[in-house]
């Protein structure tokens, strides 16, 4: 359990250090989601 806390702390620290990267990561995630939805829809039809 202690290791999980350390890992979570590292993620929070990384986010604090790289706040300027958050908008581009959000856009990348949205584009990836649209590609996956489009691929699943294309396979289904």
C-alpha positions, 0 to 999 in steps of 0.5 A: 500500500505504501508503494501505491502512495509513492506512485500517486505522489510522483504522478501529482508532482509530474502534473505540477511540474508540467501544467503547460502540457495538460491542454495538449494531452487533453486534445490528444486524448480526445482525438484518440477517443474519436479515432477509437469510436470511429474505428469501432463504428466502422467495424460495426457497420 
